[in-house]
């Protein structure tokens, strides 16, 4: 359980750091190919977006693979009836 939470935190921090870096370093760049000459800001935007999506994928894998993080189904247990006591 603790390892799963650490992995989830690691992927969340990676995703958040890549998102913040892309907004600070290349705020108006959209990752895509516009010309044949490579442009550094488009390449950086592409790399940061890739890291962000890898982090999100890792979070999905951790959430699906670790049963301790998901909420358990509520199990109803029988409560003894006080009226049957003599």
C-alpha positions as a printed NumPy array, in Angstrom:
array([[  0.   ,   0.   ,   0.   ],
       [  2.75 ,   2.418,   0.93 ],
       [  4.709,   1.625,  -2.239],
       [  1.615,   2.238,  -4.356],
       [  1.029,   5.611,  -2.742],
       [  4.655,   6.574,  -3.286],
       [  4.442,   5.608,  -6.944],
       [  1.221,   7.567,  -7.32 ],
       [  2.847,  10.602,  -5.709],
       [  5.922,  10.252,  -7.935],
       [  3.831,  10.167, -11.111],
       [  1.659,  13.044,  -9.892],
       [  4.715,  15.178,  -9.145],
       [  6.255,  14.319, -12.525],
       [  3.047,  15.269, -14.319],
       [  2.693,  18.497, -12.355],
       [  6.321,  19.497, -12.874],
       [  6.123,  18.9  , -16.639],
       [  2.861,  20.847, -16.848],
       [  4.247,  23.807, -14.899],
       [  7.496,  23.783, -16.886],
       [  5.592,  23.846, -20.163],
       [  3.465,  26.779, -18.987],
       [  6.502,  28.736, -17.763],
       [  9.04 ,  27.96 , -20.506],
       [  6.864,  27.713, -23.63 ],
       [  3.422,  29.118, -22.767],
       [  2.108,  29.684, -26.302],
       [  3.74 ,  26.78 , -28.138],
       [  1.62 ,  23.894, -29.332],
       [  3.523,  20.652, -29.906],
       [  3.286,  19.977, -33.621],
       [  5.275,  20.087, -36.833],
       [  4.899,  23.374, -38.704],
       [  8.071,  23.515, -40.765],
       [ 10.922,  21.303, -41.844],
       [ 13.463,  23.24 , -39.787],
       [ 13.396,  22.191, -36.133],
       [ 12.475,  24.932, -33.719],
       [ 13.635,  24.621, -30.131],
       [ 10.419,  25.841, -28.499],
       [  8.27 ,  23.344, -30.418],
       [ 10.653,  20.527, -29.553],
       [ 10.645,  21.515, -25.896],
       [  6.844,  21.718, -25.866],
       [  6.658,  18.256, -27.43 ],
       [  9.065,  16.723, -24.886],
       [  7.296,  18.314, -21.912],
       [  3.883,  17.194, -23.187],
       [  5.247,  13.661, -23.632],
       [  6.543,  13.603, -20.057],
       [  3.192,  14.889, -18.834],
       [  1.279,  12.146, -20.649],
       [  3.692,   9.454, -19.453],
       [  3.062,  10.61 , -15.887],
       [ -0.709,  10.465, -16.394],
       [ -0.412,   6.969, -17.85 ],
       [  1.661,   5.894, -14.881],
       [ -0.977,   7.232, -12.509],
       [ -3.65 ,   5.221, -14.321],
       [ -1.525,   2.072, -14.122],
       [ -0.893,   2.534, -10.407],
       [ -4.582,   3.129,  -9.693],
       [ -5.632,   0.029, -11.627],
       [ -2.851,  -2.177, -10.283],
       [ -2.987,  -1.394,  -6.565],
       [ -6.193,  -2.572,  -4.918],
       [ -5.408,  -0.821,  -1.635],
       [ -5.879,   2.635,  -3.148],
       [ -9.287,   1.996,  -4.662],
       [-12.243,   2.319,  -2.301],
       [-13.57 ,  -1.016,  -1.133],
       [-17.174,  -2.034,  -1.56 ],
       [-19.206,  -1.506,   1.556],
       [-19.985,  -4.837,   3.164],
       [-23.04 ,  -5.089,   5.344],
       [-22.633,  -7.243,   8.366],
       [-25.418,  -8.752,  10.335],
       [-26.28 ,  -6.814,  13.451],
       [-27.644,  -9.012,  16.199],
       [-31.263,  -8.298,  16.943],
       [-31.8  ,  -7.254,  20.567],
       [-35.449,  -8.35 ,  20.573],
       [-34.547, -12.051,  20.428],
       [-32.55 , -11.898,  23.646],
       [-34.255, -13.472,  26.651]])
